[in-house]
Amino acid sequence: MTASQAAPTYDVFAIKYATNPNRTRGHNFIKDADPLAPLTMDFFSWVIIGDGKAFVVDTGMAPEKAARHGHQFIASPVETLKKLGVDPASVDTVIMTHLHYDHTGHTEHFPNAKFLLQAEEMAHVTGPYMETPFFRHAYEVDELQKFVGYLHGGRLKLHGRDHTVADGISVHWVGGHTAGQEVVRVRTKRGWVVLASDALHYEEELTRGVPFAIVFSIADMIKSHERIRELADSDDHVVAAHDPKVLDLYPAASPELAGLAVKVDEAPNRRM
């Protein structure tokens, strides 16, 4: 393979847009040994940049949804994308790892994008499980209605459990947190990185083998850890979705974006 034919690698950024310092371990983990101990939850979306394109992974949370659910909105992920040099109007692919309200905001800012989603997730959010408050409480009806509109407008691709997005980017069903929860595998200069999304809210779920408290199937959630490890080059190549450690482990995208965006295609700093 010549240099011009080399497989593309990507820069990958985690974008923090909200936080909740009032969470406890009991909120986050089932039957935790210290349920009253505080454990902040941060909120991230992601962008994959390379080979002349930008691929957005989830679109964050609308400020009014953050306020309603008791989260502190920090900065629009759309504005942070712009500071990373990504024009939202130029994005033609947005990967949706699932449809919980903290992943589905701001979609109107991507007017030229096609959205990719597990078919099982769409069936779940429009099916009989939504009759049960426990299963529907992390979904917002107006956000789901947008995706029904995108489907009928030809802007939503419902794909199977394993789907290739581009050379070096693929998505894989793991279930657990939601019926259609997926993870994103990305080829980077340090190897295969997995954006675990809400398959792992905190990295200790993987290291300790424990389930998160908001769950559709505990069996699938625990089994997903094995699949994530198959897809990533190592545990250090796995990025959790809500862990405040992400900001400490990875370098800031720029001095201007310190505390808002980090570069997760770089190796994590475990010497902090």
C-alpha positions in Angstrom: 0.0 0.0 0.0 1.4 3.4 -1.0 1.3 6.5 1.2 -1.6 7.8 -0.9 -3.5 4.6 -0.4 -2.9 4.3 3.4 -5.9 3.7 5.5 -7.2 6.9 7.0 -6.9 7.6 10.7 -9.0 10.1 12.6 -8.8 12.8 15.2 -11.5 12.2 17.9 -12.8 14.8 20.3 -15.0 14.5 23.3 -17.1 17.7 23.9 -18.4 18.4 27.4 -21.7 20.4 27.3 -23.2 19.8 30.8 -22.6 18.4 34.2 -24.4 17.3 37.4 -22.4 17.5 40.6 -25.3 16.4 42.7 -25.3 12.8 41.6 -24.3 10.0 44.1 -23.0 6.5 43.6 -26.4 5.2 44.5 -27.9 7.2 41.6 -25.4 5.7 39.2 -24.8 2.1 40.2 -27.1 -0.7 41.2 -26.5 -1.9 44.8 -23.4 0.2 45.3 -21.5 -0.4 48.5 -21.4 3.4 49.3 -24.6 4.8 47.7 -24.5 8.2 49.4 -21.0 9.1 48.2 -21.0 11.9 45.6 -20.1 11.0 42.0 -20.4 13.9 39.5 -21.8 13.1 36.1 -20.5 14.9 33.0 -22.2 15.0 29.6 -20.4 14.6 26.3 -20.9 14.4 22.6 -18.2 13.5 20.1 -16.8 14.4 16.7 -14.5 12.3 14.5 -12.4 14.4 12.0 -10.3 13.0 9.2 -10.1 12.0 5.5 -11.6 15.4 4.6 -14.8 15.0 6.7 -16.3 15.4 10.1 -18.6 12.8 11.6 -20.7 13.9 14.6 -21.6 11.3 17.2 -24.7 12.3 19.2 -25.8 15.9 19.4 -25.9 16.7 23.1 -28.8 18.0 25.1 -31.1 21.0 24.7 -30.6 23.6 27.6 -34.3 23.4 28.6 -34.0 19.6 28.9 -31.0 20.0 31.1 -32.8 22.4 33.4 -35.9 20.1 33.6 -33.7 17.1 34.6 -31.6 18.9 37.1 -28.4 19.2 35.0 -26.2 22.3 34.6 -25.8 23.3 31.0 -22.3 24.6 30.3 -21.9 25.3 26.6 -23.6 24.5 23.4 -21.9 21.5 21.7 -22.7 23.1 18.4 -20.7 26.2 19.3 -17.8 24.0 20.5 -17.9 22.2 17.2 -17.4 25.5 15.4 -14.4 26.3 17.6 -13.0 22.9 16.5 -13.3 24.1 12.9 -16.4 22.1 12.0 -19.3 23.9 10.3 -22.5 22.1 11.4 -24.1 22.8 8.0 -21.2 20.9 6.3 -21.8 17.8 8.3 -23.4 15.1 6.2 -23.3 12.2 8.8 -24.5 12.2 12.4 -24.3 8.9 14.3 -26.9 8.4 17.0 -25.8 5.9 19.6 -29.3 5.9 21.1 -32.2 8.3 21.6 -32.1 9.4 25.2 -32.8 13.1 25.6 -29.2 13.9 26.5 -28.0 12.7 23.1 -30.7 14.1 20.8 -30.6 17.9 21.2 -29.6 20.5 18.6 -30.3 18.2 15.6 -31.8 21.2 13.8 -28.3 22.7 13.5 -27.3 19.9 11.1 -29.6 20.7 8.2 -27.7 18.7 5.6 -27.0 15.6 7.7 -28.3 12.1 7.4 -28.7 10.5 10.8 -27.7 6.9 11.4 -29.4 4.8 14.1 -29.8 1.2 15.1 -33.1 -0.1 13.8 -33.7 -1.8 17.1 -33.6 1.5 18.9 -36.2 3.0 16.6 -38.5 0.0 17.1 -38.0 0.2 20.8 -38.9 3.9 21.2 -42.1 3.5 19.0 -43.1 0.1 20.4 -44.9 -1.4 23.4 -42.1 -0.9 26.0 -42.9 2.9 25.9 -46.2 2.1 27.6 -44.1 1.6 30.8 -42.8 4.7 32.6 -39.6 2.9 33.7 -38.6 2.3 30.1 -39.6 5.7 28.7 -38.5 8.1 31.4 -35.1 9.0 29.7 -36.8 9.7 26.4 -38.5 13.0 25.4 -41.5 12.8 23.1 -40.6 15.9 21.1 -37.1 14.6 20.4 -38.5 11.2 19.3 -41.0 13.0 17.0 -38.1 14.7 15.3 -36.6 11.4 14.4 -39.9 10.1 13.0 -39.9 13.2 10.9 -36.3 12.5 9.7 -37.3 9.0 8.9 -40.2 10.1 6.7 -38.1 12.8 5.2 -35.4 10.4 4.0 -32.8 11.7 6.5 -32.7 8.8 8.9 -30.9 5.5 8.0 -31.9 2.6 10.2 -29.2 0.0 10.0 -28.4 -3.4 11.4 -26.4 -4.4 14.4 -23.0 -3.9 12.7 -22.6 -1.1 10.2 -19.7 0.5 8.4 -20.0 4.3 8.4 -16.7 5.0 6.5 -13.3 3.4 6.1 -12.1 3.2 9.7 -15.4 4.1 11.4 -18.0 1.5 12.3 -20.9 1.1 14.7 -21.9 -2.0 16.7 -24.9 -2.9 18.7 -24.3 -3.9 22.3 -27.7 -3.2 23.9 -28.1 -3.0 27.7 -28.6 0.6 28.5 -31.2 0.8 25.8 -32.6 -1.8 23.4 -30.6 -0.3 20.6 -27.5 1.0 22.4 -24.5 1.0 20.1 -20.8 1.9 20.3 -18.5 3.5 17.8 -15.2 2.0 16.7 -12.6 4.5 15.2 -9.2 3.9 13.7 -6.8 6.5 15.1 -3.0 6.9 15.1 -2.8 5.1 18.4 -5.0 2.2 17.2 -8.7 1.3 17.5 -10.6 3.5 19.9 -14.1 2.8 21.0 -16.5 5.6 21.9 -18.6 3.5 24.3 -21.3 6.1 24.6 -23.8 5.0 27.4 -22.7 1.4 27.2 -20.2 2.8 29.8 -21.2 5.9 31.7 -18.1 5.5 33.9 -14.9 3.6 33.1 -15.2 1.7 36.4 -18.2 -0.1 35.0 -15.7 -1.8 32.7 -12.9 -2.3 35.2 -15.2 -3.6 37.9 -17.8 -5.4 35.7 -20.8 -3.6 37.3 -24.0 -2.3 35.7 -25.2 1.3 35.5 -28.5 2.1 37.2 -30.5 3.1 34.1 -30.8 -0.1 32.1 -33.1 -1.9 29.7 -31.3 -5.3 30.0 -28.7 -5.9 32.8 -27.6 -9.1 31.0 -26.9 -7.3 27.7 -25.2 -4.4 29.6 -22.7 -6.7 31.3 -22.2 -8.8 28.2 -21.4 -5.5 26.3 -18.2 -5.2 28.2 -16.8 -8.2 26.4 -17.8 -6.8 23.0 -16.3 -3.5 23.8 -13.0 -5.2 24.6 -13.1 -7.1 21.4 -13.4 -3.9 19.4 -10.9 -1.7 21.2 -7.1 -2.3 21.2 -7.1 -2.1 25.0 -9.0 -0.8 28.0 -7.1 2.5 27.5 -8.6 2.7 24.0 -12.2 2.9 25.5 -13.8 6.2 26.2 -16.7 6.4 28.6 -19.6 8.8 28.1 -20.3 10.5 31.4 -17.1 10.2 33.4 -15.5 13.4 34.7 -12.1 11.6 34.4 -12.3 12.1 30.6 -11.3 15.7 31.0 -8.3 14.8 33.1 -7.1 11.8 31.2 -6.9 13.5 27.7 -5.3 16.7 26.5 -7.4 19.7 25.8 -8.2 20.3 22.1 -6.8 23.8 22.5 -6.1 26.3 25.3 -9.3 28.0 24.4 -11.3 24.8 24.8 -9.8 23.6 28.1 -12.6 22.1 30.1 -14.8 21.8 27.1 -13.1 19.5 24.5 -10.4 16.9 24.8 -8.6 14.8 22.2 -9.3 11.2 22.9 -7.3 9.8 20.0 -4.3 10.6 22.2 -3.2 8.2 24.8 -4.7 8.8 28.3 -2.4 10.2 31.0 -2.6 7.7 33.8 0.1 9.5 35.8 -2.1 12.3 37.0 
